[in-house]
Amino acid sequence: MAGRFFRREIGWDAYRERFPRLIPPPQVEAPEASYNAAPMAVHPVIRWERERQFMELAPCLWGLVPSWWTKPINERKFSGISVDAFEAGERPVYRGAFRHWRCLIPVSGWYVWSGEGKGKTPFALARRDGDWFCLAGLWDTALIDGSVLESFTLLTTQPNDVVAGIATRMPVIIGQENYARWLNPRSGPVEDLFQPWPADDLKAWVIGPDVGNVRNNFPALLEEA
């Protein structure tokens, strides 16, 4: 599973090239690069605006809180960080979002830790060509203590041959040709999109332990150990 992810700089032109119906907010810069994106922090997701008129890049908390949840977040018995893609449509926490509120998370890659205890080794995984891509996600809106909270989760699937030696799960990667299909909840069955991404398109490498500290957010995190 993706314990954290990273996103190199992506400009509005690059977003619009892949999402022509995405409308950037006026006079607002695209989100800056993030090399140590952690759960329970706010990250940008791509989604349809609620009236389905255009796409937007919106800030959401990583750790989905369903719309029916009204208690303080710290009382949750679930993390909301990720969910098995094949189970999301049936599990109460994610069912509503799966049916109505899908999103894409733009990333350049993700991190996983392999091993046990203090001997865990951090790995970075990315596309071989270094290009950015999108992970499948779900988002939802909850009202907590009188404040609106928008949050998201990642969908996971079985690992491909690159990931299998490192982790038991990997995030669902959505190809550009299927962006619109995934984001449209009326597109019909989407289970075929949950297959592991082709292994020959991914690479993995060992990185240093600094990624374990969320305060470290620099390109040097991606250097091989």
N, C-alpha and C positions, 0 to 999 in steps of 0.2 A: 504494500500500500504506500501511497505518497505521504510521508511524514511531514514534509514541507515541499514547496516548489520554488522555482525561480523564474523571473521574467526579465529578459533584457529589454532595453528601450524599444518601444513600438510607438511610432508616430501616428497621428490621425490619418495621414494618407495611406499608411499600411493597413490600418483597420478598415478604411473605406474601400480599399481595393478588394478585400474579401467580403465585406459586408456593405454593399452599396446603399442599403436602406438605413444604415446607422447614421444618426445625426449627432455630431459632437455638440456639447453645450457651448454656447457662444463665449468667446474670449476666455476659454479654459484650456490649459495645456493638457495633453494626454498624460495619463498616470506615469510617474517616473519608474525607472527600472527598480526591481526588487529582487535581491539575491538570497533572501532568507525569509520567504513568506511562510508564516506559521499559522496554525489554527488559533482561533479566538482573536484574530486580528482582522481588520477590514481590507478587502482586496476587490479589484474590479471584476465584474462579470458582464457578459454580453447577453442581453435578453430583449424580448419584445416589450415595448411600452404597453401598459395595461389595456389600452384601447386598441392595441394591435395596429397602430398607425405607422410606427417606425421602430427601429432598433435603437437601443441605448447601451452605453457602457456605464454601469451603475455600481456604486460602492456597496458591498455586502459583507457581513460578518461571516467568517469561515467557521461553521458549526451550526447547522440548521436548527431553528426553533419553529415548530409548526404553528399555524395560525390559531389553533385551539389552545395553545399553552398560554396561561395567564399568570403563573407563579414566577417568582424570581428565577433567573437563569441558573443560579447556583444550586437550585433544588432539583435540577434535571437528573434523571437516572440514565440518560443516554447522552452520548457525546455529540452526535449530529455531524461528525467530521466526514464520515464516508459511509456508504452502504453498498451492499452487493446489488449490482444493476438488475439482476434477475429477480430480486426480492423487493425492490423499492416500491413497486406498484401494489404490494400487498401489506406492507408493514405500516401500522397506523401513523408513525411519525412522518413518513415520507409519501404516503399514498396520495394525499391531496396535491402535493407539489408535483409528483410524477404525472398526474393527470392534467394539471393545469399550468404549472409554472416551471418550465425547463430553461436552463441557461447553459452558456459555454464559458469556460474559464481560460483566458489566454495565458499561455505559459511558454517558456523556452525549455523547460525540463523540470524534473522533480528529484527529490532526495529520498533515499531509504537507508535504514540501518540494518545490517546483517550480523547475526550472531546473538550471543546472550550476555546479559549483564554489562559489566564495565568493558568487556572485550568486544563490544559491538563496533563494526566498521562502517563508516558512512560512505555511501556511493551517490554519485550524480548520474542521472539518466537523461538523455536528450536525443533528438534526431541526428542522424549522422551528418546531414548537411547544415546543421546549426540553425535551421529555420524555426520560427515560432509556430505553435499549433494550439489546438483547443481541446480541453478535457470536458467530458459530459458532466453536467451538474444539475441540481434542482435548487430552486430558491423559494422562499416563502416570507410572509409578513406577519408579525405578531405584535400585539399591544402589551408591553410589559411596563408596569408601574406608570401608566399613562403616556408612555413614549412608544413610538413606532420603531420596531426593530426589523430590518431586512437582513436575511441570512441565507447561506447556501451550504450545500454539501457536495462532495465528489462521489461519482459512481465508480465502482471497481469491478474487475473481472479476473478471470484466471490469468496467470502470467504467461508471457511468451517465452521462447527459449533463452532470450537475453536476461529477462527478469527472474526466471525460475530459480536460478542458482543464488539469488540474492534475497528475494521476497516471495511470499505465498500469494500475493495479490498485486495487481497493477491498476492504475486508473484507466478508465475507458477513454480512448482517444477517438475523436470524431473527425473524419476526413472532410475537407472543404466542400466536396460535392454533396455532403449530407448535413451541412449546417442548417439549412432551412427546414429540412425534414425533422431534425431533432428538436428544433425550437418550436415547431408547430404541433401542439398537442392533439390536433385533429388529423395528423398524418397517418394514423393507423399503427399497426404493430411495428415496433422498433427494435425488437430483440436481436435482429441480425447485426445491429450496430454495436452490440456488446462483445463481439469476438475480440480476442487479443490483437493488438496492432502488430503488423508484420515485423518479425524480429530483425530482418535484414535492414530495416529502416532506423533502428535504434542502436545506441551505443551506451556503455556503462563504464565508469572509471572511479577508482578510489580517490577520495578527497580527504583533506585534513579534518581534525576534530572541531575546528572553529565553528563549523556550521551548527554545532550543538548549542551555541549561544545565540539567541535570537537578536541580540544587540549587534552582532557582526553581520553587516549587510553590504558587502563589498564584492566586486568581481573576483577578487583573489580567492574567494571561497571555492571557486570552480577549478582552481589549479590542482593538478594531480598531486597526491601526497608523496 
